[in-house]
Amino acid sequence: MLALRRVHEGVPARPSGWELARALSPRPRIRVADRLADGEVLNAYSRDVSVFAEQPQSPWAMYLATETGDYRFVCFDLDAGRGNAAYDAAKLALWLNELGIDHVVTESGPNGGRHVWIALETAAAAETVRELAQLAAQLLPSLDATPLTNPRTGCVRPPGSPHRRGGSSVPSGPLDALLDPSATSEQLRELRAFLIDAGAELLAPVTALARGMAVDADGHPHITGTKRPLSSRVRLVLDTPPADDASLSLATVLAGCANARWTLADVRALVDDSPAFEHVRSQRHKHGHRIPRTPQGRERTLVSAWRHAVTYVAANPSTGDGTDEDFLARCAATVEAVDAAQARANAMPGLWGGDRASSLQRSRTGTHSTRAVLDALCLYMAQAAQLTVEADVRRISADTGYGRTTVHEALRRLATPTDEASPESAWIVRRGTPEGAHAQRYRLSQRFSTGSGAGNRTQVRARPAAASPLQARTQRINRLAKNLQTLAHDTFAAPRSLGRTAGLVYKHIDEGSVLTVDELTRSTGLDATRTRQALRALHLHGLLSRTDHGWTREESSSVDVVAHTLNVAGHLAARRARYADERHCWAWWQAEVQWMSRRGKQRRRRRSPTAAQLLSVSDRPDYPRYPRSEGRGDHRAALALVRAGTVYAPALRAA
């Protein structure tokens, strides 16, 4: 093992990137990025080279830990794709300066990422560094904690290493803190305490496998029980080539195999031939095709995906044997009805463009919020593979970004028939009435159903049938979720943000597409003036760029960065927290009503201060009494107690 150089001896005054990596590396080998035959560099590092070899032609990454698993460097890898990397790096550097910890900040490449390096005077245990990374990740959204949680393979490009998209990792100051390590174990403990004081929470230690899990002779997890055949749904996914997301098909199959009590050895027999394992055999290429993985990459991908699948199944046990022979038929019917509703909604963009109309006109037609609520209901139906779903206004609010009052009004519009004599002339129909903890149930109007009378209106039968109902369902879920996710963002939903109109325009410009103002006007239902205003605002904040053929998204654009720039980040998260407290308060009240309605209950009695309690004097559930005011429930006081954390939520769910 190559000893870490602690002084400048043997290092040139202005070392090249490779000379610096050679001087710093805790191991005698450094990982090098893979390169295709056409010269394209991949973001994958599957081969090692000696530090004494000639400088590689591809980017290189340095191991952070020694071969024994002890960390010599702590490098916080801040990815611009995850958040505002520059902001997080400045915040972390400020913390380190306050603690007196020497560090080096580098700009990792042209994408705006940052690396914050700390060189350790004495090696730190992997558990210590892993905990530090987990705490920091809670406070720094852009942090990729992977290099700090895997001492065997964790590596980062050191200063001077080239980037695969051009440029190199450029330090913002001298490299003395790297060449002459000075950070002590005591300073790491101080940093840990600082992160906890700043709001990071300690994670519960994992001391054993989850209930129902076991490991085989090779140490791979599996679900205990007798092996059984795969369900028809899993078999269909297993034999169907993935449409878009190969990793989703793999996750579906592995979850089904884990639920059927298979082991990793059983799964390996499917890897070479099953279409669903394409994600294991190859990886996505930026030009649209896939390239084969190395044998080591295949094994690493399979083992990681299998572990995630088993852990998920153990945490979400199935109550049955996994068989649901009607599932595919329900998928097909649901997809066809959702497609019919979406096609009809898309054919009438002006129906959803009345945001600036009069109140009377908006009540008769709708707004963009009405369309967003319709999309949310369609998403729930596709996810559940059911045409009738239960949805409350707070859940829809969280998924659309609109407030609960706006959602309530949108549901009223969608459920209002255009013909008073025909309830089915509405977009959605209410089923039953909400009772207790259950919300209102909704279904799509029968004009969107797959019955014989709807066949010539859905526009689905006129197109070739999908290869698989599961693939069609997955495509609809992804498309609807993506559209809603764009709208439900602080950049467009918060006060003093870019606004809903800008979000609507941004939603209609997919990655890689180029649209003109006329095309956007037709698809959004906005007039040309408002469309151009939204385009200018999006362009000003770096989210869109103009080409000779129209408008397109910037490759490096990030709505998260814009939210931080506008100082509106966290608005929707705060609203979701408020709604969660209101749900909690409502559950408390429902549990209180249920207990008050119970017959033969043992009421709480006043005990003598000197009496010993031998038997329980009350069978009241384990949560506080709901506050009262003048003999009635005091909901305002209850909500204050919920926000203060007085009431334990699991006790309410068990009531």
Secondary structure, 3 states (H helix, E strand, C coil): CCCCCCCCCCCCCCCCHHHHHHHHCCCCEEEECCECCCCCECCCCCEEEECCCCCCCCCEEEECECCCCCEEEEEEEECCCCCCHHHHHHHHHHHHHHHCCCCEEEECCCCCCEEEEEEEEEEECHHHHHHHHHHHHHHCCCEECHHHHCCCCCEECCCCCECCCCCECEECCCCHHHHCCCECHHHHHHHHHHHHHCCCCCCCCCCCCCCCEEECCCCCEEECCCCCCCCHHHHHHHHCCCCCCHHHHHHHHHHHHHHCCCCHHHHHCCCCCCHHHHHHHEEECCCCCEEECCHHHHHHHHHHHHHHHHHHHHHCCCCCCCCCCCHHHHHHHHHHHHHHHHHHHHCCHHHHCCCCCCHHHHHHCCCHHHHHHHHHHHHHHHHHCCCEEECCHHHHHHHHCCCHHHHHHHHHHHCCCCECCEHHHCCEEEECCCCCCCCCEEEECHHHCCCHHHCCCCCCCCCCCCCCHHHHHHHHHHHHHHHHHHHCCHHHHCCCCCCHHHHHHHHHCCCCCCECHHHHHHHHCCCHHHHHHHHHHHHHCCCEEEECCEEEECCCCCHHHHHHHCCCCCHHHHHHHHHHHHHHHHHHHHHHHHHHCCCCCCCCCCCCCCCCCCCCCCCCCCCCCCCEECCEECHHHHHHHHHCCCCCHHHHHHC
